[in-house]
Amino acid sequence: GKIKHIGLSNETPWGIMRFLEENKYHNLPKIKTVQNPYSLLNRLFENGSSEICLRENVGLLAYSPMAFGVLSGKFLTGESHPNARISLFPQYTRYSSAQCTEATRLYQEIAHKNGLSLTQLSLAFIEQQSFVTSTIIGATTLEQLKENIDTIQVSLSDEILKAIDQVQAILPDPAP
């Protein structure tokens, strides 16, 4: 009787539903959240899990919304960033593909065309999703933290969202 809320992590649609059914069957506390990766480069959560979250009132705690910093655009310059997560943890190659680089470049074009930074575009997209409860950000400088926090005030237009979906159609989930 001490557990008040339950959250899941890295779960599939089947797993979320299985846990929800077990909660009902055994009269246990209901699952409140699921913490999964979700970003412009990895939108797999939209395939099943987002609908479950909306219908069952389970919030997504989106992690890696900046894709190890790739969605800041800093790696598009070819400049070295030895203290970046992607450099510090080279075994995690999810965001290192040519498709990720190309998608990031296309997203950066959308951002610049609309007077936004790529960070603003990336985080605002996540924050505007109805199934997202919270975005788990990570910053290595106070400047990054301020930009991340200030993004809560950015609202993407339908035109921008359509442009984002067009990139997703061309390069679907380059970092699954």
Buried (B, 14 or more C-beta within 10 A) or exposed (E): EEEEEBEBEEBBBEEBBEBBEEBEEEEEEEBBBBBBBBBBBBBBBBEBBBEBBBEEEBBBBBBBBBBBBBBBBBBEEEEEBEEBBBEEEEEEEBBBBEBBBBBBEBBBEBBEEBEBBBBBBBBBBBBEBEBBBBBBBBBEEEEBEEBBEEBEEBEBEEEBBEBBEEBBEEBEBBBE
